[in-house]
Amino acid sequence: MKFVDEATIKVEAGKGGNGIVSFRREKYIELGGPDGGDGGDGGSVYLVGDVNLNTLVDFRYSRRYKAENGEPGRGRRMTGRGGDDLYIKVPLGTMVFDDETEEQIGDVTEHEQVLCVAQGGFHGIGNVRFKSSTNRAPRQCKPGTPGEARTLRMEMKVLADVGLLGLPNAGKSTFISSVSGARPKVANYPFTTLYPNLGVVRVDVNRSFVVADIPGIIEGAAEGAGLGIQFLKHVSRTRLLLHLVDVAPPDENEDPVEAIRVIEKEMVRFSPELADYERWLVINKIDLLAEDERDHVCDDLVKRLDWKGKVFKISAISKLGTQELCYKIMDYVDAQKQLALSEDQEDKAKIKEE
């Protein structure tokens, strides 16, 4: 499940510090020679790959980044301090383009990979550098050069961290619209979702995950019926599946347990491996039940299913219980990323040993 996430930012490297004209002036020392020092180099701007990020959403709030300027030189041949480099964390898979020339600057594909996107200015030269046998008292220096300034366009193909499963009208589109900025079509009839919708759920600064709303799957989907099975191959690349079920279907003859079993059967037919993925049960539309009946109805549903995994009770339309669910998802996604990073580091260590 992919979609292209884009962000445009402006980066500016630091200016190099100027060299200065200075002469030694001390008591008892006549005609002191030149001692003007060089300036410091300007700081550069770098992008750094971070496995803990998965979208460019935070760059929509911060669009300007500037590295520190170098300090000018000083007397007594002292060099000015160089400006600090600026490191900007980006998710893996980020492609970087110069927005004006359309030139691709690079592609960040590995954790902690560093990509220079704006080179800092070169330091200026003090007058001590111009001293020679024929020019004992030079009165010239060079200023520092300006740092590079660019408008960057960043693009990345985002993989969904979470996939939503459920029969048509289970409330998947309502859920994704209530927890993210996505605005899929929502209506009280089945098959409102004809194509996958993706939304970025931002729970905190630099903490977000991507959720995919898959078109509803119906019985016989593995044989070509309905819309959803063609997208299950993409769901197999997610980290977690949320199985939404309508706890109070309009038709009293519909059984929520049977609705879940239908999806499970189609998943097994499509891919037994997919059926073994981490899957959480999300009981939706609990606001349609009386408060004193909710726990009893939900507990009975879980008991009849013999469900061993995690269970959440929510109302997507009123956002009841959705915040807690999103934080739990974020914690799970973060843990999976750290596990993948540890395994990757172990593999690299083994390769080095060999």
Contacts in CASP RR format, 6 or more apart in sequence:
PFRMAT RR
TARGET T0000
AUTHOR 0000-0000-0000
METHOD contacts of the structure
MODEL  1
MKFVDEATIKVEAGKGGNGIVSFRREKYIELGGPDGGDGGDGGSVYLVGD
VNLNTLVDFRYSRRYKAENGEPGRGRRMTGRGGDDLYIKVPLGTMVFDDE
TEEQIGDVTEHEQVLCVAQGGFHGIGNVRFKSSTNRAPRQCKPGTPGEAR
TLRMEMKVLADVGLLGLPNAGKSTFISSVSGARPKVANYPFTTLYPNLGV
VRVDVNRSFVVADIPGIIEGAAEGAGLGIQFLKHVSRTRLLLHLVDVAPP
DENEDPVEAIRVIEKEMVRFSPELADYERWLVINKIDLLAEDERDHVCDD
LVKRLDWKGKVFKISAISKLGTQELCYKIMDYVDAQKQLALSEDQEDKAK
IKEE
1 159 0 8 1.000
1 160 0 8 1.000
1 163 0 8 1.000
1 196 0 8 1.000
1 198 0 8 1.000
1 212 0 8 1.000
1 231 0 8 1.000
1 234 0 8 1.000
1 235 0 8 1.000
1 237 0 8 1.000
1 238 0 8 1.000
2 157 0 8 1.000
2 158 0 8 1.000
2 159 0 8 1.000
2 234 0 8 1.000
3 157 0 8 1.000
3 158 0 8 1.000
3 198 0 8 1.000
4 155 0 8 1.000
4 156 0 8 1.000
4 157 0 8 1.000
4 158 0 8 1.000
5 55 0 8 1.000
5 56 0 8 1.000
5 57 0 8 1.000
5 155 0 8 1.000
5 156 0 8 1.000
5 157 0 8 1.000
5 158 0 8 1.000
5 200 0 8 1.000
6 56 0 8 1.000
6 153 0 8 1.000
6 154 0 8 1.000
6 155 0 8 1.000
7 56 0 8 1.000
7 59 0 8 1.000
7 60 0 8 1.000
7 153 0 8 1.000
7 154 0 8 1.000
8 63 0 8 1.000
8 99 0 8 1.000
8 151 0 8 1.000
8 152 0 8 1.000
8 153 0 8 1.000
8 154 0 8 1.000
9 59 0 8 1.000
9 62 0 8 1.000
9 63 0 8 1.000
9 64 0 8 1.000
9 65 0 8 1.000
9 151 0 8 1.000
9 152 0 8 1.000
9 154 0 8 1.000
10 63 0 8 1.000
10 64 0 8 1.000
10 65 0 8 1.000
10 149 0 8 1.000
10 150 0 8 1.000
10 151 0 8 1.000
10 152 0 8 1.000
11 45 0 8 1.000
11 65 0 8 1.000
11 66 0 8 1.000
11 86 0 8 1.000
11 88 0 8 1.000
11 117 0 8 1.000
11 118 0 8 1.000
11 149 0 8 1.000
11 150 0 8 1.000
11 152 0 8 1.000
12 45 0 8 1.000
12 64 0 8 1.000
12 65 0 8 1.000
12 66 0 8 1.000
12 67 0 8 1.000
12 118 0 8 1.000
12 147 0 8 1.000
12 148 0 8 1.000
12 149 0 8 1.000
12 150 0 8 1.000
13 42 0 8 1.000
13 43 0 8 1.000
13 44 0 8 1.000
13 45 0 8 1.000
13 67 0 8 1.000
13 118 0 8 1.000
13 119 0 8 1.000
13 120 0 8 1.000
13 121 0 8 1.000
13 147 0 8 1.000
13 148 0 8 1.000
13 149 0 8 1.000
14 42 0 8 1.000
14 43 0 8 1.000
14 44 0 8 1.000
14 66 0 8 1.000
14 67 0 8 1.000
14 68 0 8 1.000
14 69 0 8 1.000
14 70 0 8 1.000
14 83 0 8 1.000
14 120 0 8 1.000
14 121 0 8 1.000
14 146 0 8 1.000
14 147 0 8 1.000
15 42 0 8 1.000
15 69 0 8 1.000
15 70 0 8 1.000
15 120 0 8 1.000
15 121 0 8 1.000
15 144 0 8 1.000
15 145 0 8 1.000
15 146 0 8 1.000
15 147 0 8 1.000
16 39 0 8 1.000
16 40 0 8 1.000
16 41 0 8 1.000
16 42 0 8 1.000
16 69 0 8 1.000
16 70 0 8 1.000
16 82 0 8 1.000
16 120 0 8 1.000
16 121 0 8 1.000
16 122 0 8 1.000
16 123 0 8 1.000
16 124 0 8 1.000
16 144 0 8 1.000
16 145 0 8 1.000
16 146 0 8 1.000
16 147 0 8 1.000
17 39 0 8 1.000
17 40 0 8 1.000
17 41 0 8 1.000
17 42 0 8 1.000
17 69 0 8 1.000
17 70 0 8 1.000
17 71 0 8 1.000
17 72 0 8 1.000
17 73 0 8 1.000
17 80 0 8 1.000
17 82 0 8 1.000
17 123 0 8 1.000
17 124 0 8 1.000
17 143 0 8 1.000
17 144 0 8 1.000
18 39 0 8 1.000
18 72 0 8 1.000
18 73 0 8 1.000
18 124 0 8 1.000
18 141 0 8 1.000
18 142 0 8 1.000
18 143 0 8 1.000
18 144 0 8 1.000
19 36 0 8 1.000
19 37 0 8 1.000
19 38 0 8 1.000
19 39 0 8 1.000
19 72 0 8 1.000
19 73 0 8 1.000
19 123 0 8 1.000
19 124 0 8 1.000
19 125 0 8 1.000
19 126 0 8 1.000
19 127 0 8 1.000
19 141 0 8 1.000
19 142 0 8 1.000
19 143 0 8 1.000
19 144 0 8 1.000
20 36 0 8 1.000
20 37 0 8 1.000
20 39 0 8 1.000
20 72 0 8 1.000
20 73 0 8 1.000
20 74 0 8 1.000
20 75 0 8 1.000
20 126 0 8 1.000
20 127 0 8 1.000
20 141 0 8 1.000
21 34 0 8 1.000
21 36 0 8 1.000
21 126 0 8 1.000
21 127 0 8 1.000
21 138 0 8 1.000
21 139 0 8 1.000
21 140 0 8 1.000
21 141 0 8 1.000
22 34 0 8 1.000
22 35 0 8 1.000
22 36 0 8 1.000
22 37 0 8 1.000
22 74 0 8 1.000
22 75 0 8 1.000
22 76 0 8 1.000
22 126 0 8 1.000
22 127 0 8 1.000
23 32 0 8 1.000
23 33 0 8 1.000
23 34 0 8 1.000
23 35 0 8 1.000
23 36 0 8 1.000
23 137 0 8 1.000
24 32 0 8 1.000
24 33 0 8 1.000
24 34 0 8 1.000
24 35 0 8 1.000
24 76 0 8 1.000
25 32 0 8 1.000
26 32 0 8 1.000
33 131 0 8 1.000
33 136 0 8 1.000
33 137 0 8 1.000
34 127 0 8 1.000
34 128 0 8 1.000
34 130 0 8 1.000
34 131 0 8 1.000
34 137 0 8 1.000
34 138 0 8 1.000
35 75 0 8 1.000
35 76 0 8 1.000
35 77 0 8 1.000
35 128 0 8 1.000
36 73 0 8 1.000
36 74 0 8 1.000
36 75 0 8 1.000
36 76 0 8 1.000
36 77 0 8 1.000
36 78 0 8 1.000
36 126 0 8 1.000
36 127 0 8 1.000
36 128 0 8 1.000
36 141 0 8 1.000
37 73 0 8 1.000
37 74 0 8 1.000
37 75 0 8 1.000
37 77 0 8 1.000
37 78 0 8 1.000
37 79 0 8 1.000
37 80 0 8 1.000
37 126 0 8 1.000
37 127 0 8 1.000
37 128 0 8 1.000
37 129 0 8 1.000
38 73 0 8 1.000
38 79 0 8 1.000
38 80 0 8 1.000
38 123 0 8 1.000
38 124 0 8 1.000
38 125 0 8 1.000
38 126 0 8 1.000
38 129 0 8 1.000
39 70 0 8 1.000
39 71 0 8 1.000
39 72 0 8 1.000
39 73 0 8 1.000
39 79 0 8 1.000
39 80 0 8 1.000
39 82 0 8 1.000
39 123 0 8 1.000
39 124 0 8 1.000
39 125 0 8 1.000
39 126 0 8 1.000
39 144 0 8 1.000
40 70 0 8 1.000
40 71 0 8 1.000
40 72 0 8 1.000
40 73 0 8 1.000
40 79 0 8 1.000
40 80 0 8 1.000
40 81 0 8 1.000
40 82 0 8 1.000
40 83 0 8 1.000
40 123 0 8 1.000
40 124 0 8 1.000
41 70 0 8 1.000
41 82 0 8 1.000
41 83 0 8 1.000
41 120 0 8 1.000
41 121 0 8 1.000
41 122 0 8 1.000
41 123 0 8 1.000
42 67 0 8 1.000
42 68 0 8 1.000
42 69 0 8 1.000
42 70 0 8 1.000
42 82 0 8 1.000
42 83 0 8 1.000
42 120 0 8 1.000
42 121 0 8 1.000
42 123 0 8 1.000
42 147 0 8 1.000
43 67 0 8 1.000
43 68 0 8 1.000
43 69 0 8 1.000
43 70 0 8 1.000
43 82 0 8 1.000
43 83 0 8 1.000
43 84 0 8 1.000
43 85 0 8 1.000
43 86 0 8 1.000
43 120 0 8 1.000
43 121 0 8 1.000
44 67 0 8 1.000
44 85 0 8 1.000
44 86 0 8 1.000
44 116 0 8 1.000
44 118 0 8 1.000
44 119 0 8 1.000
44 120 0 8 1.000
45 65 0 8 1.000
45 66 0 8 1.000
45 67 0 8 1.000
45 85 0 8 1.000
45 86 0 8 1.000
45 88 0 8 1.000
45 116 0 8 1.000
45 117 0 8 1.000
45 118 0 8 1.000
45 120 0 8 1.000
46 85 0 8 1.000
46 86 0 8 1.000
46 87 0 8 1.000
46 88 0 8 1.000
46 114 0 8 1.000
46 115 0 8 1.000
46 116 0 8 1.000
46 117 0 8 1.000
47 87 0 8 1.000
47 88 0 8 1.000
47 89 0 8 1.000
47 90 0 8 1.000
47 94 0 8 1.000
47 96 0 8 1.000
47 108 0 8 1.000
47 114 0 8 1.000
47 115 0 8 1.000
47 117 0 8 1.000
48 87 0 8 1.000
48 88 0 8 1.000
48 89 0 8 1.000
48 90 0 8 1.000
48 108 0 8 1.000
48 112 0 8 1.000
48 113 0 8 1.000
48 114 0 8 1.000
48 115 0 8 1.000
49 89 0 8 1.000
49 90 0 8 1.000
49 91 0 8 1.000
49 92 0 8 1.000
49 94 0 8 1.000
49 108 0 8 1.000
49 110 0 8 1.000
49 111 0 8 1.000
49 112 0 8 1.000
49 113 0 8 1.000
49 114 0 8 1.000
50 89 0 8 1.000
50 90 0 8 1.000
50 91 0 8 1.000
50 92 0 8 1.000
50 111 0 8 1.000
50 112 0 8 1.000
51 92 0 8 1.000
51 111 0 8 1.000
51 337 0 8 1.000
51 340 0 8 1.000
51 341 0 8 1.000
52 206 0 8 1.000
52 334 0 8 1.000
52 337 0 8 1.000
52 338 0 8 1.000
53 89 0 8 1.000
53 90 0 8 1.000
53 91 0 8 1.000
53 92 0 8 1.000
53 206 0 8 1.000
54 91 0 8 1.000
54 158 0 8 1.000
54 159 0 8 1.000
54 161 0 8 1.000
54 208 0 8 1.000
54 209 0 8 1.000
54 210 0 8 1.000
55 91 0 8 1.000
55 156 0 8 1.000
55 158 0 8 1.000
55 200 0 8 1.000
55 208 0 8 1.000
55 210 0 8 1.000
56 90 0 8 1.000
56 91 0 8 1.000
56 94 0 8 1.000
56 154 0 8 1.000
56 156 0 8 1.000
57 200 0 8 1.000
57 202 0 8 1.000
57 208 0 8 1.000
58 205 0 8 1.000
58 206 0 8 1.000
58 208 0 8 1.000
59 154 0 8 1.000
65 86 0 8 1.000
65 88 0 8 1.000
66 86 0 8 1.000
67 83 0 8 1.000
67 84 0 8 1.000
67 85 0 8 1.000
67 86 0 8 1.000
67 118 0 8 1.000
67 120 0 8 1.000
68 82 0 8 1.000
68 83 0 8 1.000
68 84 0 8 1.000
68 86 0 8 1.000
69 83 0 8 1.000
70 80 0 8 1.000
70 81 0 8 1.000
70 82 0 8 1.000
70 83 0 8 1.000
70 123 0 8 1.000
71 80 0 8 1.000
71 81 0 8 1.000
71 82 0 8 1.000
71 83 0 8 1.000
72 80 0 8 1.000
73 79 0 8 1.000
73 80 0 8 1.000
73 126 0 8 1.000
74 80 0 8 1.000
77 128 0 8 1.000
79 123 0 8 1.000
80 123 0 8 1.000
82 123 0 8 1.000
87 114 0 8 1.000
89 206 0 8 1.000
90 108 0 8 1.000
90 154 0 8 1.000
91 108 0 8 1.000
91 156 0 8 1.000
92 108 0 8 1.000
92 109 0 8 1.000
92 110 0 8 1.000
92 111 0 8 1.000
93 107 0 8 1.000
93 108 0 8 1.000
93 109 0 8 1.000
93 156 0 8 1.000
93 157 0 8 1.000
94 107 0 8 1.000
94 108 0 8 1.000
94 154 0 8 1.000
94 155 0 8 1.000
94 156 0 8 1.000
95 104 0 8 1.000
95 106 0 8 1.000
95 107 0 8 1.000
95 108 0 8 1.000
95 154 0 8 1.000
95 155 0 8 1.000
95 156 0 8 1.000
96 104 0 8 1.000
96 105 0 8 1.000
96 106 0 8 1.000
96 107 0 8 1.000
96 108 0 8 1.000
96 115 0 8 1.000
96 117 0 8 1.000
96 152 0 8 1.000
96 153 0 8 1.000
96 154 0 8 1.000
97 103 0 8 1.000
97 104 0 8 1.000
97 105 0 8 1.000
97 152 0 8 1.000
97 153 0 8 1.000
97 154 0 8 1.000
97 155 0 8 1.000
98 105 0 8 1.000
98 150 0 8 1.000
98 151 0 8 1.000
98 152 0 8 1.000
98 153 0 8 1.000
99 150 0 8 1.000
99 151 0 8 1.000
99 152 0 8 1.000
99 153 0 8 1.000
100 150 0 8 1.000
100 151 0 8 1.000
105 115 0 8 1.000
105 117 0 8 1.000
105 152 0 8 1.000
106 115 0 8 1.000
108 115 0 8 1.000
111 341 0 8 1.000
111 344 0 8 1.000
117 150 0 8 1.000
117 152 0 8 1.000
118 147 0 8 1.000
118 148 0 8 1.000
118 149 0 8 1.000
118 150 0 8 1.000
119 147 0 8 1.000
119 148 0 8 1.000
120 147 0 8 1.000
120 148 0 8 1.000
121 144 0 8 1.000
121 145 0 8 1.000
121 146 0 8 1.000
121 147 0 8 1.000
121 148 0 8 1.000
122 144 0 8 1.000
122 145 0 8 1.000
123 144 0 8 1.000
124 141 0 8 1.000
124 142 0 8 1.000
124 143 0 8 1.000
124 144 0 8 1.000
124 145 0 8 1.000
125 141 0 8 1.000
125 142 0 8 1.000
126 141 0 8 1.000
126 142 0 8 1.000
127 138 0 8 1.000
127 139 0 8 1.000
127 140 0 8 1.000
127 141 0 8 1.000
130 138 0 8 1.000
130 140 0 8 1.000
130 141 0 8 1.000
131 138 0 8 1.000
132 138 0 8 1.000
158 198 0 8 1.000
158 200 0 8 1.000
158 210 0 8 1.000
159 210 0 8 1.000
159 237 0 8 1.000
159 238 0 8 1.000
160 198 0 8 1.000
160 210 0 8 1.000
160 211 0 8 1.000
160 212 0 8 1.000
160 234 0 8 1.000
160 235 0 8 1.000
160 237 0 8 1.000
160 238 0 8 1.000
161 209 0 8 1.000
161 210 0 8 1.000
161 211 0 8 1.000
161 238 0 8 1.000
161 239 0 8 1.000
161 240 0 8 1.000
161 329 0 8 1.000
161 333 0 8 1.000
162 209 0 8 1.000
162 210 0 8 1.000
162 211 0 8 1.000
162 212 0 8 1.000
162 238 0 8 1.000
162 239 0 8 1.000
162 240 0 8 1.000
162 241 0 8 1.000
162 242 0 8 1.000
162 329 0 8 1.000
162 333 0 8 1.000
163 211 0 8 1.000
163 212 0 8 1.000
163 213 0 8 1.000
163 214 0 8 1.000
163 235 0 8 1.000
163 238 0 8 1.000
163 240 0 8 1.000
163 241 0 8 1.000
163 242 0 8 1.000
164 172 0 8 1.000
164 175 0 8 1.000
164 176 0 8 1.000
164 211 0 8 1.000
164 212 0 8 1.000
164 213 0 8 1.000
164 214 0 8 1.000
164 241 0 8 1.000
164 242 0 8 1.000
164 244 0 8 1.000
165 172 0 8 1.000
165 214 0 8 1.000
165 217 0 8 1.000
165 235 0 8 1.000
165 241 0 8 1.000
165 242 0 8 1.000
165 243 0 8 1.000
165 244 0 8 1.000
165 263 0 8 1.000
165 267 0 8 1.000
165 279 0 8 1.000
166 172 0 8 1.000
166 214 0 8 1.000
166 216 0 8 1.000
166 217 0 8 1.000
166 243 0 8 1.000
166 244 0 8 1.000
166 245 0 8 1.000
166 259 0 8 1.000
166 263 0 8 1.000
167 190 0 8 1.000
167 216 0 8 1.000
167 217 0 8 1.000
167 218 0 8 1.000
167 245 0 8 1.000
167 246 0 8 1.000
167 259 0 8 1.000
167 262 0 8 1.000
167 263 0 8 1.000
168 190 0 8 1.000
168 191 0 8 1.000
168 192 0 8 1.000
168 216 0 8 1.000
168 218 0 8 1.000
169 188 0 8 1.000
169 189 0 8 1.000
169 190 0 8 1.000
169 246 0 8 1.000
169 249 0 8 1.000
170 216 0 8 1.000
170 244 0 8 1.000
170 245 0 8 1.000
170 246 0 8 1.000
170 259 0 8 1.000
170 284 0 8 1.000
171 244 0 8 1.000
171 246 0 8 1.000
171 284 0 8 1.000
171 285 0 8 1.000
171 316 0 8 1.000
172 193 0 8 1.000
172 213 0 8 1.000
172 214 0 8 1.000
172 216 0 8 1.000
172 244 0 8 1.000
173 184 0 8 1.000
173 185 0 8 1.000
173 186 0 8 1.000
173 192 0 8 1.000
173 193 0 8 1.000
173 197 0 8 1.000
173 213 0 8 1.000
174 186 0 8 1.000
174 316 0 8 1.000
174 317 0 8 1.000
175 213 0 8 1.000
175 244 0 8 1.000
175 282 0 8 1.000
175 284 0 8 1.000
175 314 0 8 1.000
175 316 0 8 1.000
175 322 0 8 1.000
176 182 0 8 1.000
176 184 0 8 1.000
176 197 0 8 1.000
176 199 0 8 1.000
176 211 0 8 1.000
176 213 0 8 1.000
177 183 0 8 1.000
177 184 0 8 1.000
177 186 0 8 1.000
178 316 0 8 1.000
178 317 0 8 1.000
178 319 0 8 1.000
178 322 0 8 1.000
179 201 0 8 1.000
179 211 0 8 1.000
179 319 0 8 1.000
179 322 0 8 1.000
179 326 0 8 1.000
180 199 0 8 1.000
180 200 0 8 1.000
180 201 0 8 1.000
180 202 0 8 1.000
180 211 0 8 1.000
181 199 0 8 1.000
181 200 0 8 1.000
182 197 0 8 1.000
182 198 0 8 1.000
182 199 0 8 1.000
182 200 0 8 1.000
182 213 0 8 1.000
184 192 0 8 1.000
184 193 0 8 1.000
184 197 0 8 1.000
184 213 0 8 1.000
185 192 0 8 1.000
185 193 0 8 1.000
186 192 0 8 1.000
190 216 0 8 1.000
191 215 0 8 1.000
191 216 0 8 1.000
191 226 0 8 1.000
191 227 0 8 1.000
193 213 0 8 1.000
193 214 0 8 1.000
193 215 0 8 1.000
193 216 0 8 1.000
193 227 0 8 1.000
194 215 0 8 1.000
194 227 0 8 1.000
195 215 0 8 1.000
196 212 0 8 1.000
196 213 0 8 1.000
196 214 0 8 1.000
196 215 0 8 1.000
196 231 0 8 1.000
196 234 0 8 1.000
197 212 0 8 1.000
197 213 0 8 1.000
198 210 0 8 1.000
198 211 0 8 1.000
198 212 0 8 1.000
198 213 0 8 1.000
199 210 0 8 1.000
199 211 0 8 1.000
199 212 0 8 1.000
199 213 0 8 1.000
200 208 0 8 1.000
200 209 0 8 1.000
200 210 0 8 1.000
201 208 0 8 1.000
201 209 0 8 1.000
201 210 0 8 1.000
201 211 0 8 1.000
201 326 0 8 1.000
201 329 0 8 1.000
201 330 0 8 1.000
202 208 0 8 1.000
203 209 0 8 1.000
203 326 0 8 1.000
203 327 0 8 1.000
203 330 0 8 1.000
204 330 0 8 1.000
207 330 0 8 1.000
207 334 0 8 1.000
208 330 0 8 1.000
209 329 0 8 1.000
209 330 0 8 1.000
209 333 0 8 1.000
211 242 0 8 1.000
211 329 0 8 1.000
212 234 0 8 1.000
212 235 0 8 1.000
212 238 0 8 1.000
214 228 0 8 1.000
214 231 0 8 1.000
214 232 0 8 1.000
214 235 0 8 1.000
215 226 0 8 1.000
215 227 0 8 1.000
215 228 0 8 1.000
215 231 0 8 1.000
216 226 0 8 1.000
216 227 0 8 1.000
216 228 0 8 1.000
217 226 0 8 1.000
217 227 0 8 1.000
217 228 0 8 1.000
217 229 0 8 1.000
217 232 0 8 1.000
217 262 0 8 1.000
217 263 0 8 1.000
217 266 0 8 1.000
218 225 0 8 1.000
218 226 0 8 1.000
218 262 0 8 1.000
219 225 0 8 1.000
219 262 0 8 1.000
219 265 0 8 1.000
219 266 0 8 1.000
220 226 0 8 1.000
220 266 0 8 1.000
221 228 0 8 1.000
221 229 0 8 1.000
221 266 0 8 1.000
221 270 0 8 1.000
222 229 0 8 1.000
222 266 0 8 1.000
222 269 0 8 1.000
222 270 0 8 1.000
229 266 0 8 1.000
229 270 0 8 1.000
232 267 0 8 1.000
232 270 0 8 1.000
232 271 0 8 1.000
232 274 0 8 1.000
235 241 0 8 1.000
235 274 0 8 1.000
236 271 0 8 1.000
236 273 0 8 1.000
236 274 0 8 1.000
236 277 0 8 1.000
238 277 0 8 1.000
239 278 0 8 1.000
239 332 0 8 1.000
239 333 0 8 1.000
239 336 0 8 1.000
240 277 0 8 1.000
240 278 0 8 1.000
240 279 0 8 1.000
240 280 0 8 1.000
240 329 0 8 1.000
240 332 0 8 1.000
240 333 0 8 1.000
240 336 0 8 1.000
241 277 0 8 1.000
241 278 0 8 1.000
241 279 0 8 1.000
241 280 0 8 1.000
242 279 0 8 1.000
242 280 0 8 1.000
242 282 0 8 1.000
242 329 0 8 1.000
243 260 0 8 1.000
243 263 0 8 1.000
243 279 0 8 1.000
243 280 0 8 1.000
243 281 0 8 1.000
243 282 0 8 1.000
244 282 0 8 1.000
244 284 0 8 1.000
245 256 0 8 1.000
245 259 0 8 1.000
245 260 0 8 1.000
245 281 0 8 1.000
245 282 0 8 1.000
245 283 0 8 1.000
245 284 0 8 1.000
245 301 0 8 1.000
246 256 0 8 1.000
246 259 0 8 1.000
246 284 0 8 1.000
246 285 0 8 1.000
247 256 0 8 1.000
247 283 0 8 1.000
247 284 0 8 1.000
247 285 0 8 1.000
247 286 0 8 1.000
247 288 0 8 1.000
247 289 0 8 1.000
247 297 0 8 1.000
247 298 0 8 1.000
247 301 0 8 1.000
248 285 0 8 1.000
248 286 0 8 1.000
248 288 0 8 1.000
248 289 0 8 1.000
249 256 0 8 1.000
249 259 0 8 1.000
256 283 0 8 1.000
256 301 0 8 1.000
257 301 0 8 1.000
257 304 0 8 1.000
257 305 0 8 1.000
260 281 0 8 1.000
260 305 0 8 1.000
264 275 0 8 1.000
267 274 0 8 1.000
267 275 0 8 1.000
268 275 0 8 1.000
278 332 0 8 1.000
279 309 0 8 1.000
280 309 0 8 1.000
280 310 0 8 1.000
280 311 0 8 1.000
280 312 0 8 1.000
281 302 0 8 1.000
281 305 0 8 1.000
281 307 0 8 1.000
281 309 0 8 1.000
281 310 0 8 1.000
281 311 0 8 1.000
281 312 0 8 1.000
282 311 0 8 1.000
282 312 0 8 1.000
282 314 0 8 1.000
282 325 0 8 1.000
283 298 0 8 1.000
283 301 0 8 1.000
283 311 0 8 1.000
283 312 0 8 1.000
283 313 0 8 1.000
283 314 0 8 1.000
284 314 0 8 1.000
284 315 0 8 1.000
284 316 0 8 1.000
285 315 0 8 1.000
285 316 0 8 1.000
285 317 0 8 1.000
286 294 0 8 1.000
286 298 0 8 1.000
286 313 0 8 1.000
286 314 0 8 1.000
286 315 0 8 1.000
286 320 0 8 1.000
287 315 0 8 1.000
287 317 0 8 1.000
287 318 0 8 1.000
287 320 0 8 1.000
289 297 0 8 1.000
294 313 0 8 1.000
298 311 0 8 1.000
298 313 0 8 1.000
302 311 0 8 1.000
310 328 0 8 1.000
312 321 0 8 1.000
312 324 0 8 1.000
312 325 0 8 1.000
312 328 0 8 1.000
313 321 0 8 1.000
314 320 0 8 1.000
314 321 0 8 1.000
314 322 0 8 1.000
314 325 0 8 1.000
315 321 0 8 1.000
315 322 0 8 1.000
316 322 0 8 1.000
END
